[in-house]
Amino acid sequence: MKKLYTLILLVFVVMLANAQDSLIVKGIIRDNNDKALTAVTVSLIKATDSSLVKLALTTPDGRYEFRGVKAGSYHILASFVGFGQLYSPVFHLSDNTELAALKMEPQARSLAGVTVQAKRPMVEAKLDKMVVNVDASPSNASNNVLELLEKSPGISVDRDGNISLKGKQGVTVLLDGKQTYLSGQELADLLKSMSASQLDQIEIMTQPSAKYDAAGNSGIINLRTKKTKAMGFNGSISVAYIQGNYPKSPNSFNFNLRKGKVNFFSSGGYTFWQSDSKQYLNRKFSNATIASEFDQNGWQKNTSKSYNLRLGVDYSVSAKTTIGFMVNGMTNRVKGSNRSEGDFYSNGVNIPDSNIYATNNRKNTFKNFTGNINFRHQLNKNGREITADLDYVKYSSELDQFTNNQMIYPSDPVSQYLLRAILPTEIDIYTVKADYTHPLSKEAKFEAGVKTSLVKTDNNAPYETWDAAQNKWVDDVRKDHFAYDEQISAVYLNFNKQVKKWGFQTGLRGEHTHSTGKQVLAGKSISRNYFQVFPTAYISYSLNDKNQFGLNYGRRITRPNYQDMNPFQKFLDLYTFNQGNPYLTPQFTHNIELSHIFAGKLNTSINYTSTTDIINDIIKQNDETKVIYQTKENVASSRNVGITVNYNAPLLKWWTISLFANGYNNMYKGLVNNVMLKKEIFGYFFNMNNQFKFAKTWGAEVSGFYQSRFLYTSMFIIEPMGVISFGASKQILKNKGTLKLSINDAFLLQRSNVDIRHGNINMRVENSWDNRRVGLTFTYRFSKGQAVQQRKQSGSSQDEQRRIGGGN
């Protein structure tokens, strides 16, 4: 890299020596929909002393031109009513130059209490991320956040709520730049409890910089909630009713009061959600030939009531210093019942030789509290600043479970097995971080930071079984107690520089991890102590105003989720359960991605990912006892090669389309259950969204996705699935209110069917659920005041919360 900078500098000096005294600078100004902007005031400004050199106005095709300019360093300032101001990067003029197009973002403004804001596109493709604007789609209003993610480009969600990005598992989910500290079923429950109307944007980053935690195999999804940027009292309220097999109602609000040096903000929601699902399982047990078979049908119904609330305040101590406080709280209460019946068949006989009937009743209360103190101080006007965050996060859950299993044999009496437990889990997380930003010039910046986190978890499983002989409840063999402590300390350096049309960024992050897990009852202890470095590198090139290229590389880590290391058995019936693994170790990934953006509309990328020591979901089976269970182990390595194409643009004045396609090849290779495994499969994912605008106040939408047959971890092959949904919207109450009608999965196409074939495992699972729904949402907005910029907040929580949950 040093040689490259030296070569560029020498070429630059030679060009300066031969520069002309009278040069031409020209370019074009567009909006974020790639439309030319007319009559924009364009200023040519000296970079050395910020003095004005020339002024111009853009022509009807958005172009501007300056003639008779001397060689030197300049930047462009574009100013336009409704769009504010936009500065270009500094450029060094030594020859006639046509600059890359400048794209101006519209500003929100308030007139007589009515908010007027330019319509944003559904999807914005950028070199470092993809942005989904939630309110641009009418059908989003009646979705919860997990369903919204499933509709987003490149994202897929399986039946258990596990999230994949571009065909790769291991996604980190942030909420307003802060870790959710959850994964698996717990993360799914949190996202289901939030209404999509609470979100403003979804940011999808497949290659985060060194500033972010190194966790996450396939990248980061950042969920940005709505924040009002106006003085005075502003906000919105959204209420919805949805009817599927059962009723549902996600509701939310957000308020903002900004006055003087104080900004108070609040958001929250209440969601009632009732749904059911059906499951069919077929298992074959054999050595060389089929010896027996187990058919099982199950039905589940869940009712959940969830509340979430966020309160925060920012106080400007001075023009350079701001301090903020924020608290988040969430409670989710789920009541569920699962019934199943299974038949065992032997040697191909059609008459079952035994049956099992199982009921599983449970009540689960999940609570979360997050407290944050954040600080920002500007050291000078050039952008030098220090930010700091201190977080405390508390998660607690209590699962009250009662299971009744009845085994029926033709010649024997009924055998009954009863199991009960109240399973508490407590997780405390303390994190602190500090970041320093130092602009070295107009086109170069240096960043550095430190972070440390401390996590303490305590899980108790006092299982009891009914002893008929003693006529009382006694301790079950599944009884256990697991405690886990972990400390991660990190430091990072990041540098970026713009050299004419080239952009360079490089970063290095180091993370030290020390952890201890204890099985209290068994008297076992497991300790880990390791240090790893995670480099990142980015190169971008603007060929012209329509073509931008990017190349990036990064190394990442995925640590085991806290609950996945918990050795408890999550009991479904006598023959089916889930169990954690305290011996899991991290997996490591290398990502390389080459991307191209054409005219701001067409984004194409090619990626290569290599992962070792993969934390896989695997199935273990005992052919004699017929018991089968799911767990996680570090088995296999994987390779993913894919190409992604995203197109977002208006086809006609009344029709805007967003298309996303991802084709990829996944290969897993390793030793699973002491049997060599090598599976390779080509998959593809297609997502489309059509927006239609009728008159000034009517809109409609047709959206959907199709996922081909694909390989999930090393063993699970999931059959194709798809969805087609419809939506319509109407602005009312002088554009302060919006009515939205949505029909989700109108043709009931989405199913999850899974085949597992490996070693002695021969299993098929078929899932269906309450997915076809009709929803009606009303949103009311109020705003009064002048638009101002609200400071960006990101807490010290970057990796830990994602790992609380386990698989389902």
C-alpha positions, 0 to 999 in steps of 0.5 A: 500500500505504501508503494502505491501511495508513493507512485500516485504522489509521483504521478501527481507531482508530474501532472502539477508541473505541467498544469495549465493556467486556464482549466475547465471543471464540469459535472452534474447534480442529481437527486437520490432518484437519479433525476437531474436538478435544475437551477442548483447553485454551485460554488467552486471553493478553494480547499486551502482557504475556503474562499469562493472562486466561481458561481454557476447554476445547473442547466435543465439537464443538471449540468454545470461548468466552470472555465478559466480555473487555475490549477489547485485544490478545490471542492464543490458546494451545491445548494438548492431549496428543499435539499440543503447543502452538499459538499464534494470531496476535495479534488486536485485540478491539474487538467480539464476535469469532469467530476463524478455526479453529486447526489443531493438528499431531500430535506424534510420541512414543515409548513403550518404544521404539515410535514412535507417530505420527498418520497424515498426509494424502496431500496438504495444501493451503496458501495458499503451497504444496502438501505431499505426504506420501510415506509416506502412499501404499504404492505410493510405496515402490518408486518412485524420486524421479523417478517419485514426482514424476510421481505428485504433483499438478500435476507431469508428467515427459516421457520425457527427465526434464524436469519441468513444473508445472501445464502450465508448464516451468521448475521449480527442484528443491531438496533440503532447501532446497538447489539440486540445481544440475542440470537435464535428463538429469543431474537425471533421473539424480540423481532416478532414483538416489534411492529414494522411501523416502528422502523425507518430503515434497514441497513444491510452491511455484508462487510463492516469496517474495523470499527464494528465488532468482528462478530458475524459470519455474513455481516450486519443488519442494522435496524434504525427506528424512527427519529424525529428531527424537528424542533417542538413536539412531533411524532406518530401513532400506528394501530393495526388489526390483522386476521389470519387463522387467529387475530393479531394486532401490532401497535406502536408510537414514537414521540419527540420533544426538542427545545433549546438544549434538550431533546427528549424522545420516546417510542414503544409498542404493544403487540398481541399475536396469536397463531398456530402451526402444524408439523409432520415428521417421518423418521426411518431407523436402519442399519443396512435396510429399513428396520422401523419407521416413526410417523408423527403429526403435531399441532401448536398454538401460541398466544403472545403479548409483548410490550416495548418502551424506549425513553431517552434524552440528549442534553447539549452541555455546550456547542461542542459537548453533548451527553445522553441517557437512554433506557429500553425495556421489553416484556414478552409473555407467551402461552403455548400448547403443543400436541402430537401423536406418533406411530411406530412401524416395524419391517414395513408393516402398515399396522403400528406396533406402538403409539405415543401421545404427547402434550407440552404446555408452557408459559414463557416470560421474557424481560429485557432492560437496557440502560445507556449513557453516551457522551460526545465532545468535538475537539475542533471544527475540523471534525476531531471528536471523542465519543463514549458509551456505557451500557448495562443490559439485563435479560431474564426469562422463566419457562414454566413447562409441563409435559405429558407423554403416554406410550401405548402398546397393543399387549401392555397397559399404558405407560405414562411419563410426566415431566415438569420444571420452571427454568429460570435464566439470568444474563447480565452484560456490562459494556464500555467503549470509546471512539476517537475520530481525527480528520487528517485532511479534507480527504483523509481520516483516522479512527481508533477505539477501545471496547470491553465487555463482561457477560455473566449468565446463570441457567437453572434446570430443576427438572422433576418427573412423577414417580408413581411408586412413591406418589410424588415428584422426584428429581429427573436425570435432566436436572442441571445448573450451568453458569458462564462468564466471558470478558472480551476486550477489543482495540481497533485502528481505521484509516481512509483516504480519497485520492481523486477517483480512488478511495482507500480504507484499511482497518485492523481490530484485535479482540481478546476473549477469556471465558469460563463455563461451569456445570455446577451439578456435574462439577465440570469446568471449561475455560477458553483464552485466546486473542485474534486479529481481524483485518479489513480493506476497501478500495473504491473507484469512480470511473465516471458519474455512472460507474462505481467499483468497489473491492473489499476484504474482511476476516470475521468471527462467530462465537457460540451463542450463550444458550447454545453452550447451555447443556440443558435438554429442551424437551419435546417428547420422549423421543425428541429434544434439543440440547446445548453443547458447552464445548463449542469453539468460535468459527472464523470466516474470510469474506471477499466482495467485488461490487459495481454500481451503475447510475445509482440503479443497478448494483452487482456484486460477486462474493467469496466466503470461506469458513472453518470450524463451523458451528453446525446444527446437527442431528444425532440418532440412536437406532435402538432407542429411537431417540433423536435430538438436535445439537450444535458442534464444530464440524465441517468447513464451508465455501460460498461463492455467489453473485448478487444483482439489485435493480431499483428505479422507476419504470414509468411515472406511476410504477417503481420496481425493485428487483433483487436476485442472488445465485450462490453455490454452497459447499460443506465438507467435514466429519459429522457423527463420525461419518464423512460429509461433503454436500454441495448445492446451487441455490438462488433467491429472488425478491421483487417489489412493485410500487404503483402510484395513483393520483396524489393520495393512492398507492399500491404494491405487489411484492414477493420472493422465491427461494430455491432448494438450499442447504442450511448448515451441513445437514438440512436441505430445505425445499423451495418456498415463496410468497406473493403479497399485495398492499394498498395505501390512501393518504387522508386527513390532509396527508397527516394520516395513512390507511394501509391494507395488506394481504400477506401470502395471498396464495398460501405458498410459503411452507418449510419442508426439510430433508436430512440424509446423512449416515444413519439419519433419514428424516423429513420434516414438513412445516406449515403455519398461519401465514396468509393474513389480511391487515389494516393499519392506520398511522397518524403523524403530527409535526411542528417545527424546523428541521434540524440534525439529530446526532447519531448514537451508537452504544458500546453494545456491539456483539454480546446480545446477539449471542444470548439466544439458542436455536429452537 
